[in-house]
């Protein structure tokens, strides 16, 4: 028996319960795969080995404890990360923006203060305050105010600040402010100029690429290194056919990047031609994996890394690819008017407004019935997920499911691509272990 990260199983005791099994064929050789639906533990046998041990089991002295825990963040009744949508205004008019339904507002100092005061009350040492929008750098003064106020009233927390920006308004002075205050800095670049400018445009239709790259340059001048910068690259019909070109571009600008499939919300539900299929997303992931594996590039694709980590380790640290996810559990999103949402993907979606920070304490809102129901959303509650062999490795995105199906209790829109990619990665692991390469 061989395995990814554990060794113990007694076949007769577990088949038909939390374990599911299937065969994979690699170069005409069959392997029997078993996956634990609860925690994602998995292992493989050759067909001959599996047939032999079905009745005999595995000698105890060759086994590790089957109950080795899968790491997830410690259970939280209160979120340790607050997203302040410091403004819902934006200087871009991206063709797929999921926040396009939000009212155009700027967060007042009173809302900022109350939000920070409430997040300081959570019973955790480490907290994160992240600024989003709209485009948060349209409201730089409020970011500065929020940082100063958080530091002023800090009761002894370790505060991590972060900002997600399109980059076009990042001048050198503000980049220095972010660096001085140890901000994580995330950009939104959809590839080289000819690809980026197809989707990330100004309201007048002009491309934004040149201004975004000036922001990246200013971040570098302020001292940000590759490991301190991040980028989200949204995959649409306009760049899904170019995974190698994307990898080469991000390698050229020396930036790790996370590729995410476009979500069917906001403007993407109007511009449906930019949506991609499950087949396209799967092929994109495989081509990206192979290209990075076969070429000596100095950058990483964080999405591929996340899928690999779920296969190769017990870690489930990425909250959007596990069950339960971080929605209403580890993060809270607050809009300029004080409206509180269970995830930043729902900001501005009125039916997911759980309360208002100016009227209720964060604890009162978080412990409300609706919030608790969303926090407990598991794969078992979703029909297709409950029947899936990879439920312990995965977790559907709530707002993407809502965007496509109108319900958070549906599978992820890219469910079929995820299943195929998990199988692909299992094959890659076995091929390496068995010396196929």
Order of alpha helices (4+ residues) and beta strands (2+ residues): beta-alpha-beta-beta-beta-alpha-beta-alpha-beta-alpha-beta-alpha-beta-alpha-alpha-beta-alpha-beta-alpha-alpha-beta-beta-beta-alpha-alpha-alpha-alpha-alpha
